Amino acid sequence: MTREDIEFQGEGGVTLRGWFYPAVGASGPTATIVVSHGLTAVKEMYLDDLGAYFAAAGLNALVYDHRNFGDSDGTPRQEADPVMQQRDMRHAISYATTRPDVDESRIGLWGTSYTGGVSIVVAAVDRRVRAVVSQVPGVSGAGQAIRAVRPDLAAHLRGMLDGDRMNRFAGGEPGVVPAVSPDPAGPAMMPDAGAWEWFTEAAKRAPNWKNEVTVRSMEMAGEYEPISYISRVSPTPL
């Protein structure tokens, strides 16, 4: 399966990098799926398999790393900003429409986990999107925080978020925490044994993945509510 290394400009001129998988057997402009990964994950974590699968099925696949992660540019490194990710996703759509092998009237999105929520928001506001697949999406940051953080640890988490904010206000560098931890009481964005197992296994094929995320990413995740956009996706198939 052939693929092309690509790069395009995201929001604010940040360079995003990824791969383009041309549809097998296509004789002209073809439907295209824009594919991006979930929280902290990079494209080498099985999106290469997914891109090849779509291509074999007769679809182009545009796969890329989010800003601040993997091969894409952007600072602070390891920061997941959902609003910037949704704006970058719209730039990915724009880039796709400039390619002669892409049918601009047939562009879909595929997102998982955190980006499953981002894909819902983009599909709701950008009518160039003609279909969206949102796999196990994060649709409510506030709701997830309530379920993921034990009540006796909530005050500690709030203190960490407030301390990081004051440090940045004073000119300090953004603080970081592990992305995953097998300890449910551990200081991580995803303190879950299942997440730990998946990421550490997938990292064997993604040497540029880091078990690290900025503290501010946790705060921004808590502010993000894709659930409020779901009813606006229609009539686009979801």
N, C-alpha and C positions, 0 to 999 in steps of 0.2 A: 504494500500500500504506500503510494507516494504521498508526501505532504510538503507544504511550503512553509518556511519560516516567514512570519509576517510581523510588522509593527505598524502602529497607527497612533494618532494623537488622541488622548483622552481629554477630559475636562481640564481647562487651564494649561493645555499644552504638554501634559505629562505623557511620555511615551509608554504605550502598552505593547507587550509582545506576546506572540503566541504562534499558533499553527493554523494553516488552512488545508483542509482535506477535501480535494475535489471529488465530486460524485463520480463513481465508476460508471463508465458507459455513457456519460452525458454528451450530447451533441450540440448543446447550446446552453443559454442561461437556465439555471436550475434553482429549485427551492433550496434554501440555506437555513441551517440551524446555528444560532449563536449560543455558544456553550461556555459557562463559567462555573467555578467551583465554590464550595461553601467556606465557612469561617476558617481562615488561616491556610486552607489547603491550596496547593499549587497544581498546575495542569498535569504534571507527571504522575499525580495520584489517580490513575486510571482514566483520566480524560483522553489520553491517547487511544486507549481501547474504545472509548465511546465515539471519538471522532472517526476512527476506522470503521466502526459498526455503521454509523450513519452513512458514510461514503459508500460502503458496500451495498447499502439499501437504496442508493440512487439519490442521496441528498448531499449537498455540500455541508461541511461543518467548519465553523470558525471558532477556534478554541483559544482562550487567552488567560493570562494571569491578571488578577486585580492589581491596581496601583498599590505600591508599597510591599508587594509580595512577589516572590519568585523572580522571573526574568524581567518583570515590568519595573519601570522607574517609579519615583515618588517617595516622599518623606512626610512624616516619620516612618521609618521602616517598621513593618509588622503592625501597622495600624489599619483596622478595618472600619472604614467610614461608610455606612450604608447609603447615605445620600450621594456621596461622590461615586460610589459603585453604580448607582442607578444612572447617574449622568454619564459615566464612562460606558455603560452598556448601550446607551443611546448613540454614543460616538461609534461603538462597534457596529451598530446597525448602519450608521452613515457610511462607515468604511466599506462594509459589505456591498452597499448599493453602488459604489464606484467601480466595482469589479465587473468585467465583461462576462464572467462565468456565473454571475448571480442574477437571478430573476428578482428584481426589487419588489415585485408584487407578492412574493411568496417567501417571507422571512419569519422564522419562528424562534422562540427562546427555549432553552433548557437550563434550568437552575435547580440546585439542590441545597437543602438546609438553609443557611443564611441567605444564599443567593436565590433560593426558591422564593423567599419573600421579596427580594429585590426584583426578581423577574415578574412577580405579580404587579408590583407598582409600575414598572415600565410598561407592561402590557395594558395597564389601565389608562396610561397617559399618552402613549405613543401608538397611534393607529397604523403605523407601518408594520406593527407586529400582527401577524395573521393567525398565530397559534402559540400557546405557551404550555410547557410542561413544568410543573413545580413539584419537585420530589421532596417529601418530608419537610415542607417549608417551615421556617420560623416566621410566624405571622404576628406575634405579639411579644415585644421585648419585655414589657412590664409583666405580662402573664407568665412568661418563661422564668423571669427572675424570682417571682413568688414561689414557683415550683422547684427551682434549682437551688435556692439558697435557704438553708435551715434557719428558722427564726432566731435561734441563739447566735447565729453568725452574721445576721443582717447588720447589726450595729458596727461590727468589725469591717464589713465590706463598705459601708457608708463612710467610715473613717478613712479607709484606704482611698476611696474615690475623692473625698474632700481634700485629703492631704496631697494627692497628686495634683489636683486642680490648683491648690495654693502654691505648690512647687513650680508649676508651669507659669503661674501668674507672676512669680518672682524671677522668671527667666530661666528656670531649670529645665533639664531634658525630661521628656515624657517618661514616666515609670513603666516598667514592663512586668508581666507575670507569665507563668507558663500558660500555654494554650490549653493543654490537657494535663490531667493528673488522675491516677487511679484512686486517689484518696478523696472521698466525697466531701471531706472537710478541708481539703487542701486549697491553697491560694492559687486557683486557676480559673480561667474563663469557662472551661468545660471539665469540672471535677467529677468525672464519671468513668467507671471502669470500661464500659463499652467504647466510649470515645477514645480512651487511652489505647485500647487494643487496636482499634481501626487505624488511628494515626501512626502509631509506632510501627505497625506492619506495613502500611502504605508508604511510610518514609523510607523504606528499604529501596524503593524505586524512585525516590525523589530526594536526592542529596541536598537540594537547596531549600527544603522545608526546614523551618525552625520552630521548635516548641516554645514559642514566645509570641506575645501580643501586648500591645500597649494597654495600660490601665484605662486610658481614655476610651479605648474600644468598648470596654465593658459598659461605660456610661452611655455611649452612643447607642449601643445595642438596646439598652433599657428604654431609650427614647423612641425607638423605631416600631411603628405599628402598621405593617402591611395589611392587616386584617381589615382596616378601614377602606382599602381600595378594592377588595375582592369583588364587590357588587358592581364596580365600574369596569371590570374587564370585559363583560358581555357587551356586544355579541361575539367578541373574539373567543374561540374555543379554549377552554382552560381544563 
